[in-house]
Each structure stands twice: as structure tokens, then as C-alpha cells.
Amino acid sequence: MKFLNDLALSLPTTYLDVSPSAITPEYVAGLFRTAAEESSEVRFTEAHYKEVVVLWKRVHAICSAADQKNVKLLVDAEQTYFQDAIDAFCLLMLKKYNVKTPTVHHTYQMYLKSASSRLRRDVELAATHDVWLACKLVRGAYMEEERGLAAQLGRSSPILESYDETSKSYDEGVAFVMDKMQQGAKVSLMVASHNIASCGKALELSRAVSFPRHHLYFGQLTGMSDHLSLALQRKGGTVCKVTPVGLIEEVHLRLLLNGSRPAA
């Protein structure tokens, strides 16, 4: 994924200017191959091309199943060293699968200094291409790793400097999206947080503006912040509980990570 992340930054700004039906595995792989041809730093082999073809075929299978069954598909965010590739794939997924309904959800880590500009950029892109932007707002999960890597590489940290700055970024992101929803934009929102203050502000704000309520929902993990989930539900909020599924050796690291950030 690292080589795709480097190439994602070199994709032409027009890569979404095609019909949804034109976004095929070969089209997606071709985008990255063309970006590599114009870059002297990344080598894109035939094996890489085939990997991207297989990857998009898997993406297509998952997105198509979600669309057919009317299920929300939440694409998680990860570390910044391959988040640009995830962003590029998500925007292609939105263009192809979110024409009529907000099926594919893109995640924004609001503890990133770039989060607000990315969110605003994607709202405009979705409006330009007349597709739904379904966004899931989280605070973020890799603060220590991101800061450590930045220090190791001699770069400035991509993470906001304080908890208060992160809370401000998160709450302003929620308010921005709700404002767009009130204006009638094709935007839906998951407030994915265990933070009581942020969830409370989001619920109160949702009562002060007018938009279809089924396009706003709150998200917490099963077994965590259940008191918050219940309170939100009692006050009229729609709550989704996320449950990791798999063998304990497959999911225990995810559970440990989630348990380390109960107020995020």
C-alpha cells in the first residue's frame, strides 16, 4: 500500500471525471500506472498493476453486496503513510456506488491538521460529481505512532497539538457537515465518538437545524460507552453499535486499541 500512497498524491485532478460505469479494475490500475510513468520516484511493475486490479475487484464485490442489501459500508481510516491511497480509493468508491444512496462511508480523523481541509474538499467534490458523501467523523487512533514517526523522519507532526484543539476540530467538523445537510447537500454523517461532550453538542445542534434525520447517526463500540449510547437513543438519536467479529487472536489487538481510548 505504501507505493500506492506515494502515487495517490500524483493522480490527476480529473481522475473522477468519468461515468460510474467506467470505473473498472483496469481503469483504477491504469490511473496508478500513469501516475508512476510521470513520477521518477516510484516504480510501478506489471505485478503492481495486477495487484490493483485484484484489489478493486474485491472492493467492487464488497460495495456491490452492500448496495444490493442496503447496508452501510464504513471504510476505516489508518496511518497517514497510506491514508492518501485510502482517500483516492474511497473517492472512486463514492463516485461509483453513492450515486443514489449514501452506501460507502469515508472516515475523517479530526485529530489531523489536514482533516478540515480534506473534509471540505470532499464535500465540494461530491457536489461537483452529484454523488453522496457519507462521512464518519472520528478523533483518531494513532497519535503516539504518528508523532514518533514524524520525529524519526525529522518532519512536523501531522497531529494537532492538544486535546482541546482536537475537540475543536471534531466539533467544527460536525457542525460544518450538519450545515451542509441543512442546505440540502447530498451528505450524511456518522458521529463516531465515545466523547460525551462532542456527542451532546452534536445532538443539540441536530435539533437546531432541519434535515432528514435518517442521514444522521451516532456510533460507539459494543461494550463501550453503552451509557452514552442509551442516553443518545432515549433523546431521539439513532445509534449504531460496532462489533468486531472474528477469532480472539484476530481481533484482540483491535479490542486493546479501542479500550485504550474510551473518550475519543
Residue, then its C-alpha position, 0 to 999 in steps of 0.5 A: m500500500k505504501f507505493l500506492n500512497d506515494l502515487a495517490l498524491s500524483l493522480p490527476t485532478t480529473y481522475l473522477d471525471v468519468s461515468p460510474s460505469a467506467i470505473t473498472p479494475e483496469y481503469v483504477a490500475g491504469l490511473f496508478r500506472t500513469a501516475a508512476e510513468e510521470s513520477s521518477e520516484v516510484r516504480f510501478t511493475e506489471a505485478h503492481y498493476k495486477e495487484v490493483v486490479v485484484l484489489w478493486k475487484r474485491v472492493h467492487a464485490i464488497c460495495s456491490a453486496a452492500d448496495q444490493k442489501n442496503v447496508k452501510l459500508l464504513v471504510d476505516a481510516e489508518q496511518t497517514y503513510f497510506q491514508d492518501a491511497i485510502d482517500a483516492f480509493c474511497l473517492l472512486m468508491l463514492k463516485k461509483y456506488n453513492v450515486k443514489t444512496p449514501t452506501v460507502h462511508h469515508t472516515y475523517q480523523m479530526y485529530l489531523k491538521s489536514a482533516s478540515s481541509r480534506l473534509r471540505r474538499d470532499v464535500e465540494l467534490a461530491a457536489t461537483h460529481d452529484v454523488w453522496l458523501a457519507c462521512k464518519l467523523v472520528r478523533g483518531a487512533y494513532m497519535e503516539e505512532e504518528r508523532g514518533l514517526a514524524a520525529q524519526l523522519g525529522r518532519s512536523s507532526p501531522i497531529l494537532e497539538s492538544y486535546d482541546e484543539t482536537s475537540k475543536s476540530y471534531d466539533e467544527g467538523v460536525a457542525f460544518v457537515m450538519d450545515k451542509m445537510q441543512q442546505g440540502a447537500k447530498v451528505s450524511l454523517m456518522v458521529a463516531s465518538h465515545n466523547i460525551a461532550s462532542c456527542g451532546k453538542a452534536l445532538e443539540l445542534s441536530r435539533a437546531v437545524s432541519f434535515p432528514r434525520h435518517h442521514l444522521y447517526f451516532g456510533q460507539l463500540t459494543g461494550m463501550s460507552d453503552h451509557l452514552s449510547l442509551a442516553l443518545q437513543r432515549k433523546g431521539g438519536t439513532v445509534c449504531k453499535v460496532t462489533p468486531v467479529g472474528l477469532i480472539e487472536e484476530v481481533h484482540l489487538r483491535l479490542l486493546l486499541n479501542g479500550s485504550r481510548p474510551a473518550a475519543 
